[in-house]
Amino acid sequence: MGNRLKELRESQQMSARHVSFELGLSQNMYSSYERGEKEPTISTLKKIARLFNVSADYLLGLSDEKWTQKKR
């Protein structure tokens, strides 16, 4: 998950400080997610997915598709 978080953050030209502020986390906590030292709670995972506009499955490495397809 850490590599995907860093890739998403950098692709949107955001600093770790800005992302942590948007998520309501300390910068150290968010950075520990990027380094793979810790994993976010489900509620934080949802916030990250919304912030980067990607699916939770993508963040978790369960899918290579960034966005989910809506069922009709």
JOFEN-V516070 format. One record per residue. N is the residue number from 1. RES is the residue in one letter. PHI is phi in whole degrees, -180 to 180 (* if undefined). PSI is psi as a letter, one per 20 degrees, with the letter a starting at -180 (999 if undefined). Layout:
# JOFEN-V516070
n & res & phi & psi
N & RES & PHI & PSI
N & RES & PHI & PSI
This chain:
# JOFEN-V516070
n & res & phi & psi
1 & M & * & h
2 & G & -56 & g
3 & N & -63 & h
4 & R & -67 & g
5 & L & -61 & g
6 & K & -64 & g
7 & E & -62 & g
8 & L & -65 & g
9 & R & -61 & g
10 & E & -68 & h
11 & S & -66 & h
12 & Q & -100 & j
13 & Q & 52 & l
14 & M & -111 & q
15 & S & -86 & q
16 & A & -61 & h
17 & R & -63 & g
18 & H & -65 & g
19 & V & -61 & g
20 & S & -62 & h
21 & F & -63 & g
22 & E & -61 & h
23 & L & -89 & i
24 & G & 74 & k
25 & L & -118 & r
26 & S & -73 & q
27 & Q & -63 & h
28 & N & -62 & g
29 & M & -65 & g
30 & Y & -61 & g
31 & S & -62 & h
32 & S & -68 & h
33 & Y & -68 & g
34 & E & -64 & h
35 & R & -80 & i
36 & G & 77 & j
37 & E & -81 & h
38 & K & -138 & r
39 & E & -119 & q
40 & P & -72 & q
41 & T & -68 & r
42 & I & -61 & g
43 & S & -65 & h
44 & T & -70 & h
45 & L & -59 & g
46 & K & -62 & g
47 & K & -63 & g
48 & I & -64 & g
49 & A & -61 & g
50 & R & -66 & g
51 & L & -60 & g
52 & F & -93 & i
53 & N & 57 & l
54 & V & -132 & r
55 & S & -81 & q
56 & A & -64 & h
57 & D & -59 & h
58 & Y & -64 & g
59 & L & -61 & h
60 & L & -82 & i
61 & G & 81 & j
62 & L & -86 & i
63 & S & -148 & q
64 & D & -94 & i
65 & E & -83 & p
66 & K & -69 & h
67 & W & -114 & q
68 & T & -84 & q
69 & Q & -90 & p
70 & K & -76 & p
71 & K & -82 & q
72 & R & -98 & 999
